[in-house]
Amino acid sequence: MNQLIRAILLSGACMISLTSQASITVGGTRLIYNATENEASLPVSNTQDGVPYLIQSWVELSENVKDQVPFIVTPPLFRLDAGHENTLRVIYTGEKKLPENRESVFWLNVKSIPSMTRSDENRLLIAVKTRMKLFYRPASLASEVADDAWKKLKFEPRGEHLVISNSTPFYVSLYSLKVGNKYISQPPMISPFGSETVTGSGKQVAWRAINDFGGVTTEKRQMLK
């Protein structure tokens, strides 16, 4: 058994996707980058009784996609001791022009790797990666009201399916979606000026969305024609 654990440790820390872990806390579930500001920030803290961690952060278009993205995270790699906090700053480089009439979405990754001592040789150390959506909101949308975007969704029945249309320049992430008497598992995120189709039918639809701060909106209902 000890040989097996040593082999796992030598091959590298195991990766699992979670929003947080016992010691490291990331201060948010999503990050809004307003182009009217120079950066977007996110606090990362280590509990008082935690062990030191190495924190590595980066932005990507989607998981394991190596396409260049116009964002840098600073500091990209740092040590975070127990009882301390540091702030990640995401900066738009402008190397790739993004649409000015709608939001763009990326993924911010924060990986925490626990420190290892000689006494840890027979222990399984796990690196935890937090992934959250990074929304780039162009300056042209500064006067728009993102909080109301979820209320403006349109629902069109098509047989046993329901088409959800978003006429706004903002992404709308649904928290819950009920069609008739049935809740839809894994409700979708609807892109700006885009649409998504789900399976379901009924006379009424009810939905809630996730706001800029990671909270959940009130429920809105609409009769279907």
C-alpha positions as CSV (number, residue, x, y, z in Angstrom):
1,M,0.0,0.0,0.0
2,N,2.8,2.4,0.9
3,Q,4.4,1.7,-2.5
4,L,1.2,2.5,-4.3
5,I,0.8,5.9,-2.4
6,R,4.4,6.8,-3.2
7,A,3.8,6.1,-6.8
8,I,0.8,8.4,-6.9
9,L,2.8,11.1,-5.2
10,L,5.7,10.8,-7.6
11,S,3.3,11.0,-10.6
12,G,2.0,14.3,-9.4
13,A,-0.8,15.7,-7.3
14,C,-4.3,14.4,-8.2
15,M,-6.6,17.0,-9.8
16,I,-10.3,17.3,-8.8
17,S,-12.7,20.1,-9.6
18,L,-14.3,21.8,-6.5
19,T,-15.3,25.4,-5.7
20,S,-13.2,25.4,-2.4
21,Q,-11.5,23.1,0.0
22,A,-10.8,22.9,3.8
23,S,-8.0,25.5,3.9
24,I,-8.2,27.6,0.7
25,T,-11.2,29.8,0.0
26,V,-11.8,31.7,-3.2
27,G,-13.9,34.8,-2.7
28,G,-16.6,34.2,-5.4
29,T,-18.2,31.8,-7.8
30,R,-17.9,34.1,-10.9
31,L,-16.0,37.2,-11.9
32,I,-17.2,40.2,-13.9
33,Y,-14.6,42.2,-15.8
34,N,-16.0,45.6,-16.5
35,A,-14.0,47.2,-19.3
36,T,-14.5,50.6,-17.7
37,E,-12.1,49.5,-15.0
38,N,-8.4,48.5,-15.3
39,E,-8.7,45.1,-13.7
40,A,-11.0,42.6,-11.9
41,S,-9.9,41.3,-8.5
42,L,-10.6,38.1,-6.5
43,P,-9.5,37.4,-3.0
44,V,-7.9,34.0,-2.1
45,S,-7.4,33.1,1.6
46,N,-5.9,30.3,3.7
47,T,-7.5,29.5,7.0
48,Q,-5.6,30.1,10.2
49,D,-5.0,26.4,10.9
50,G,-4.2,25.5,7.3
51,V,-0.9,24.4,5.8
52,P,1.0,26.6,3.2
53,Y,-0.2,26.2,-0.3
54,L,1.2,27.1,-3.7
55,I,-1.5,29.0,-5.7
56,Q,-1.4,28.9,-9.5
57,S,-3.9,30.9,-11.6
58,W,-4.7,31.3,-15.3
59,V,-7.5,32.2,-17.7
60,E,-8.5,29.9,-20.6
61,L,-11.2,29.9,-23.3
62,S,-12.4,26.4,-22.2
63,E,-11.0,23.5,-20.3
64,N,-7.8,22.1,-21.9
65,V,-8.1,24.5,-24.8
66,K,-4.7,26.2,-25.4
67,D,-5.9,29.1,-27.6
68,Q,-4.4,32.4,-26.5
69,V,-6.6,34.6,-24.4
70,P,-6.3,38.3,-23.9
71,F,-6.0,38.1,-20.1
72,I,-3.2,37.7,-17.6
73,V,-3.5,36.9,-13.9
74,T,-1.1,38.5,-11.4
75,P,0.5,37.0,-9.4
76,P,0.3,33.9,-11.6
77,L,2.0,31.8,-8.9
78,F,2.6,32.5,-5.2
79,R,2.8,30.9,-1.8
80,L,-0.1,31.4,0.6
81,D,0.7,30.7,4.2
82,A,-1.9,29.8,6.9
83,G,-3.9,32.8,8.1
84,H,-3.0,34.9,5.1
85,E,-4.9,36.3,2.1
86,N,-3.8,37.5,-1.3
87,T,-5.6,39.1,-4.2
88,L,-5.7,37.8,-7.7
89,R,-5.9,40.6,-10.3
90,V,-7.1,39.8,-13.8
91,I,-6.0,42.2,-16.5
92,Y,-7.2,42.5,-20.0
93,T,-4.2,42.8,-22.3
94,G,-6.1,43.9,-25.5
95,E,-4.0,41.5,-27.6
96,K,-7.2,40.0,-28.9
97,K,-10.1,42.3,-29.7
98,L,-13.4,41.2,-28.1
99,P,-16.9,42.2,-29.3
100,E,-18.0,45.6,-28.1
101,N,-21.7,44.9,-28.4
102,R,-22.0,41.9,-26.1
103,E,-20.3,40.1,-23.3
104,S,-17.6,37.4,-23.8
105,V,-17.1,34.5,-21.4
106,F,-13.9,32.7,-20.4
107,W,-12.8,30.5,-17.5
108,L,-10.6,31.5,-14.5
109,N,-8.7,28.7,-12.9
110,V,-7.3,28.8,-9.4
111,K,-5.2,25.7,-8.5
112,S,-4.0,25.2,-4.9
113,I,-1.2,22.7,-4.2
114,P,-0.5,21.8,-0.6
115,S,3.1,21.9,0.7
116,M,4.8,18.6,1.4
117,T,7.3,17.7,4.1
118,R,9.2,14.5,4.8
119,S,6.4,13.3,7.1
120,D,4.0,13.5,4.1
121,E,5.8,10.7,2.2
122,N,3.0,8.2,2.9
123,R,0.1,10.6,2.5
124,L,-2.0,11.4,-0.6
125,L,-1.7,15.1,-1.3
126,I,-4.5,16.5,-3.5
127,A,-4.3,19.7,-5.6
128,V,-7.7,21.3,-5.9
129,K,-8.7,23.4,-9.0
130,T,-11.4,25.9,-8.8
131,R,-13.0,26.9,-12.1
132,M,-15.3,29.9,-12.4
133,K,-16.7,31.9,-15.3
134,L,-15.1,35.1,-16.2
135,F,-17.4,37.5,-18.0
136,Y,-15.9,40.4,-20.0
137,R,-18.4,43.3,-20.1
138,P,-17.4,45.9,-22.7
139,A,-17.5,49.6,-21.9
140,S,-20.4,50.1,-24.4
141,L,-22.6,48.2,-22.0
142,A,-21.9,50.3,-19.0
143,S,-25.3,52.1,-19.3
144,E,-27.2,48.8,-19.8
145,V,-28.8,47.0,-16.8
146,A,-27.4,43.5,-16.6
147,D,-29.5,42.6,-13.6
148,D,-32.7,42.7,-15.7
149,A,-31.4,40.5,-18.5
150,W,-32.9,37.3,-17.0
151,K,-36.3,38.8,-16.9
152,K,-36.3,39.4,-20.7
153,L,-35.9,35.8,-21.7
154,K,-38.4,34.6,-24.3
155,F,-39.8,31.0,-24.2
156,E,-41.3,29.4,-27.3
157,P,-42.9,25.9,-27.2
158,R,-42.0,23.6,-30.1
159,G,-43.7,20.3,-29.6
160,E,-42.0,18.5,-26.8
161,H,-39.2,21.1,-26.6
162,L,-38.9,24.7,-25.4
163,V,-36.7,27.3,-27.1
164,I,-35.2,29.9,-24.8
165,S,-34.1,33.1,-26.5
166,N,-32.0,35.9,-25.1
167,S,-32.4,39.3,-26.8
168,T,-29.9,41.1,-24.5
169,P,-26.1,41.6,-24.8
170,F,-25.5,39.7,-21.5
171,Y,-25.1,36.1,-20.7
172,V,-27.9,34.6,-18.6
173,S,-27.1,31.6,-16.4
174,L,-30.2,29.9,-15.3
175,Y,-30.2,28.5,-11.7
176,S,-33.5,26.7,-12.1
177,L,-36.0,26.1,-14.8
178,K,-39.5,24.5,-14.5
179,V,-41.6,23.7,-17.5
180,G,-45.1,22.6,-16.6
181,N,-44.7,20.5,-13.5
182,K,-41.2,19.3,-14.4
183,Y,-37.9,20.8,-13.3
184,I,-35.2,20.8,-16.0
185,S,-31.9,19.2,-14.8
186,Q,-28.8,21.3,-15.5
187,P,-30.6,24.4,-16.8
188,P,-28.5,26.1,-19.5
189,M,-26.7,29.4,-19.9
190,I,-28.0,31.5,-22.8
191,S,-25.5,33.5,-24.8
192,P,-26.1,37.1,-25.8
193,F,-28.5,37.3,-28.7
194,G,-28.6,33.5,-28.7
195,S,-30.9,30.7,-27.8
196,E,-31.0,27.2,-26.2
197,T,-33.4,24.4,-26.5
198,V,-34.5,22.1,-23.7
199,T,-36.8,19.1,-23.6
200,G,-40.1,19.9,-21.8
201,S,-43.7,21.0,-22.4
202,G,-46.4,22.5,-20.4
203,K,-48.6,25.6,-20.0
204,Q,-46.3,27.6,-17.8
205,V,-42.6,28.2,-17.3
206,A,-40.9,29.4,-14.1
207,W,-37.2,30.3,-13.9
208,R,-34.5,31.8,-11.6
209,A,-31.1,33.0,-12.6
210,I,-27.6,33.6,-11.1
211,N,-26.7,37.2,-10.7
212,D,-23.3,39.0,-11.0
213,F,-22.5,38.2,-7.4
214,G,-23.3,34.5,-7.5
215,G,-26.6,34.9,-5.8
216,V,-30.0,33.6,-7.0
217,T,-32.8,35.9,-8.3
218,T,-36.4,35.6,-7.4
219,E,-38.6,33.3,-9.4
220,K,-40.4,34.7,-12.5
221,R,-43.3,32.9,-14.1
222,Q,-44.8,33.1,-17.6
223,M,-47.7,31.4,-19.4
224,L,-46.8,29.7,-22.6
225,K,-48.9,30.2,-25.7
